[in-house]
Amino acid sequence: MKFVKWFEEIGAQDVGLVGGKNASLGEMVRSLGKKGVNVPSGFAITAEAYKYVIEKAGIDQKIKETLADLDTRDIENLADRGEKLRNLIEHSRCPKDLEEEIRLSYRKMEERFGKDVDVAVRSSATAEDLPTASFAGQQTSYLNVRGEGDLLERVMDCFASLFTNRAISYRVDKGFDHLSVHLSVGVQKMVRSDLACSGVMFSIDTDSGFRDVVYITAAYGLGENVVQGIVDPDQFYVFKPALKEGFRPILEKKLGRKHKKLVYMRHGSGAEQKNTKVDEQRQFALSDDDILTLAWWACIIEELYGVPMDIEWAKDGASGELSVVQARPETVLSH
């Protein structure tokens, strides 16, 4: 395999090859399984594949020219250039050998998880999630992607999302050269949290910077609603020192409104918003046992990385299993 690496084959040292997000997933798949933390498997399409697409399409010069006299303070100018670049990449052809590798890898996923397996397709930039800069949320993610054709289309869309307006502007602000930041794409088995709940947790208090608590948020459905601040989630605090001594130290539980949930489309791939029922809104999305399991996992992950962590988790409504789907160093309070 030239352009694809399975998560089991990569780790923290591979940021240059597969970006921050995928390197972190590989590290967790390899290191955390034996410690009882579930991390869904999958594969990374490397940054080399992105470079290959640009090179084969012969559009690197065009990218340079389009960005040459860019003024990021002029919003219209920025939007216009961004759209041109995204269209350029989206309408480029995926080289045949790369396409074959992606198709073959998806078929292997089908062998493991069943025909038309549902996957999340996420961008992972090579300058992403450094302790000094976070590129999180600037590129696009696609949920519940099914079938080889759908996957190939979404991979090209992800490559194009290296040039979202926000990503272009951020690179200018932080002094990154546009052509030296590349993009890898992660293809990960979905967790059916549309049938249960998901959220974000931090191994530090995000308000005060206090290091001895895990702060967990939870809402029904897929996690994008919590990540993007669309819903008001439940909130929980767990005291780490007592947890490590075997106690059940949930310090606080705060009920969120959770008025919407993102669920699988009824037909085909993709996801859609639905209103939550009033009785769902009035109860906590997580049981105490689940809260304590997640807090324990946050401690294990923090220990692995040696810094406070920002972690995305999901609960599968079909199997009842909890999983960690992403983790990155927490970049604000830890400094």
Protein Blocks (a to p, Z undefined) as FASTA:
>chain_A
ZZbccfklgcfklmmmnojklmmmmmmmmmmmmnopacdedddddfklmmmmmmmnopmm
mmmmmmmmgcfklmklmmmmmmmmmmmmmmpccdfklmmmmmmmmmmmmmmnoghiacdd
ddddfkgoifkbcfehkaccdehiehjklmmmmmmmmmmmmmgfklmmmmmmnopafklp
ccddddddddffklmccddddfbdfknopakbccddddehjfklmmnomaccddddddfk
lmmnopacdfbdcddfklaccdddfehcddddddddfklmmpcfbdfklmmmmmmmmmmm
mmmnopacdddddddfknopacdfbdcddfklmZZ
